[in-house]
C-alpha cells in the first residue's frame, strides 16, 4: 500500500481508534500455492492485544495455503468515496481541469498466522470473539463438551494472526488547503450516497492536524 506523507496516520492511536470504532471486518490475503493465485477471504475479526482473532469454516481453501506459508496480510478498508474532478480543481482554473480521486481509510496488518484447532483453545478464541460481537452474552455456552456449540466446533478452525507490522492510510486530501477540504466535506454530506457521510467525517476530523502539507 503506497502512503504519501500527508496520508499517513498521525500516530498509532489514530488507526487504533478507527478500528475500535466498529471497523471489524476485513480481507485476509494468503500466499497461493505454487502456480495458483493468492487466496483472499472476507471475514470479521477481533483484536486481541497484538493479535487478530478469526475463525473460518473447515472446508475453506485457505487452510492449505496457510499450512504452506503462514505469512499473511489482513486489510481493513472503509469510509471511502469517489471524489469528482471538479471538486478538486484549483482556484481560478476550469472545474473540468480538476483531477478525480478516491478517499478512503485503510489499515493493513502484516501477520504470522497460527491455526487453532485444539477444542479448548478454539472455544476460548470464540469466547473472546463473542465478547466483542455479542457482549451481552446472549448466546449458548461456548464449550466443546456442551451442546449446541460442542457439536459445531469441529466444523470450524480458528486463526491467531500475530501482528508484526501495521501500515495505516487516511487519504483525504490533507495536502490541500483547509478551505477546499471543508468544501469537499460539505459536498460529500450533500451528496449523501453510500459512505459519503463517514468519509466527510474523517476528512473534517483531520482538518486540525498540525502543519500544512504543500502539494
C-alpha positions in Angstrom: 0.0 0.0 0.0 1.5 3.3 -1.1 1.3 6.0 1.5 2.1 9.7 0.8 3.4 11.6 3.9 0.2 13.6 4.2 -1.9 10.4 4.1 -0.1 8.6 6.9 -1.7 8.1 10.3 -0.9 10.8 12.7 0.1 8.2 15.3 -0.8 4.6 16.4 -3.8 5.9 18.4 -5.5 7.2 15.2 -5.7 3.9 13.5 -6.4 2.0 16.8 -9.3 4.3 17.5 -10.6 3.9 13.9 -10.5 0.1 14.2 -12.2 0.2 17.6 -15.0 2.4 16.3 -16.6 -0.6 14.6 -14.3 -1.4 11.7 -14.0 -5.1 12.5 -14.5 -6.6 9.0 -11.6 -7.1 6.6 -9.8 -9.1 4.0 -7.4 -11.9 4.8 -4.8 -12.4 2.0 -2.8 -15.6 1.9 0.0 -16.5 -0.5 -1.2 -19.0 -3.0 0.3 -22.4 -3.6 2.8 -22.7 -6.4 1.1 -22.0 -9.7 -2.1 -20.7 -8.0 -3.4 -17.2 -7.3 -3.4 -15.9 -3.7 -6.4 -16.9 -1.5 -8.4 -13.9 -0.3 -11.1 -14.3 2.4 -13.5 -11.6 3.6 -14.3 -12.0 7.4 -15.0 -10.4 10.7 -12.1 -10.3 13.2 -11.4 -9.4 16.8 -8.4 -7.5 18.2 -6.7 -9.4 21.0 -3.7 -7.4 22.2 -1.1 -7.6 19.4 -3.0 -10.2 17.5 -6.2 -10.6 15.4 -8.6 -13.5 16.0 -10.5 -15.1 13.2 -12.5 -18.3 12.7 -13.4 -19.9 9.4 -15.2 -23.0 8.1 -13.1 -26.1 8.0 -13.8 -26.6 4.2 -12.3 -23.2 3.5 -9.5 -23.5 0.9 -7.3 -21.0 3.0 -6.0 -23.7 5.3 -3.7 -25.5 2.8 -2.1 -22.2 1.8 -1.6 -21.1 5.5 0.0 -24.5 6.2 2.4 -23.9 3.3 3.1 -20.3 4.2 2.0 -18.7 7.4 2.9 -15.1 6.3 -0.4 -13.3 5.7 -1.8 -9.8 5.3 -5.1 -8.6 6.7 -6.6 -5.4 5.3 -9.5 -3.2 6.7 -10.9 -0.5 4.4 -13.8 1.8 4.9 -15.0 5.4 4.9 -14.4 5.6 1.1 -15.9 7.7 -1.6 -15.2 8.8 -5.2 -14.3 12.5 -5.4 -15.2 14.1 -8.8 -12.6 16.2 -10.6 -14.5 19.5 -10.3 -14.5 19.3 -6.5 -10.7 19.3 -6.6 -10.0 21.9 -9.2 -7.5 24.6 -8.1 -9.0 28.0 -7.5 -9.0 30.1 -10.7 -9.0 27.0 -13.0 -11.7 25.4 -15.0 -13.7 22.9 -12.9 -13.3 20.3 -15.6 -9.5 20.5 -15.2 -9.8 19.0 -11.7 -8.4 15.5 -11.2 -10.7 13.0 -9.6 -9.5 10.7 -6.8 -10.7 8.2 -4.2 -10.9 9.0 -0.5 -10.5 6.1 2.0 -9.2 4.8 5.2 -7.2 1.6 5.2 -5.2 -0.3 7.9 -3.0 -3.2 6.7 -1.7 -5.7 9.1 1.3 -8.0 8.3 0.9 -11.1 10.4 2.2 -14.6 11.2 -0.8 -17.0 11.2 -1.2 -19.8 13.7 -4.0 -22.3 13.2 -6.1 -23.0 16.3 -7.7 -26.5 16.2 -7.5 -27.9 19.7 -11.1 -27.9 21.0 -10.5 -25.9 24.3 -8.2 -23.4 22.6 -10.7 -23.0 19.8 -13.5 -22.5 22.3 -11.5 -19.8 24.1 -10.9 -18.0 20.8 -14.6 -18.0 20.1 -15.4 -16.7 23.6 -13.1 -13.8 23.0 -14.7 -13.1 19.7 -18.2 -13.3 21.1 -17.2 -11.0 24.0 -16.7 -8.4 21.3 -19.5 -9.1 18.9 -22.2 -10.1 21.5 -21.0 -8.5 24.7 -24.4 -9.1 26.4 -23.7 -12.8 26.4 -26.9 -13.7 24.6 -25.6 -16.9 23.2 -25.2 -20.6 24.2 -22.2 -21.6 26.3 -19.1 -22.0 24.1 -17.9 -25.3 25.5 -16.6 -28.3 23.4 -18.4 -30.6 25.9 -21.8 -28.9 25.8 -24.4 -28.6 23.1 -25.1 -26.9 20.8 -21.6 -25.5 20.4 -19.8 -28.7 21.2 -21.2 -30.5 18.1 -20.5 -27.5 15.9 -16.9 -26.7 16.9 -15.4 -29.4 14.7 -16.8 -27.6 11.7 -14.6 -24.6 12.1 -10.9 -23.8 12.7 -9.5 -20.7 14.5 -6.7 -18.4 13.4 -4.5 -16.3 15.5 -2.7 -13.6 13.5 0.2 -12.2 15.4 0.8 -8.7 14.0 4.4 -7.8 13.1 3.7 -4.5 11.2 0.8 -2.1 10.8 0.5 0.4 7.9 -2.3 2.9 8.1 -3.5 5.3 5.5 -6.1 8.1 5.7 -6.4 9.5 2.2 -8.5 12.7 2.5 -6.5 15.4 0.6 -4.7 16.6 3.7 -2.2 18.4 1.4 -4.9 20.6 0.0 -6.0 23.9 1.6 -8.3 23.6 4.6 -11.0 25.7 2.8 -11.0 23.2 -0.1 -11.2 20.2 2.2 -14.0 21.8 4.2 -15.9 22.4 0.9 -15.4 18.8 -0.2 -16.7 17.5 3.1 -19.8 19.7 2.6 -20.3 18.3 -0.9 -20.0 14.8 0.4 -22.6 15.4 3.0 -25.0 17.0 0.5 -24.5 14.1 -2.0 -25.2 11.6 0.8 -24.7 8.4 -1.1 -23.1 5.1 0.1 -20.3 6.0 2.6 -20.3 9.8 1.8 -21.2 10.8 5.4 -18.5 8.8 7.2 -16.0 9.9 4.6 -16.8 13.6 5.3 -16.5 12.9 9.0 -13.0 11.5 8.5 -12.0 14.5 6.4 -13.3 17.0 8.9 -11.7 15.1 11.8 -8.2 15.5 10.2 -8.6 19.2 9.4 -6.9 20.3 12.7 -3.7 18.2 12.1 -0.5 20.1 12.9 1.1 21.8 9.9 0.1 22.2 6.3 1.4 20.0 3.5 2.4 21.5 0.3 1.2 19.9 -2.9 
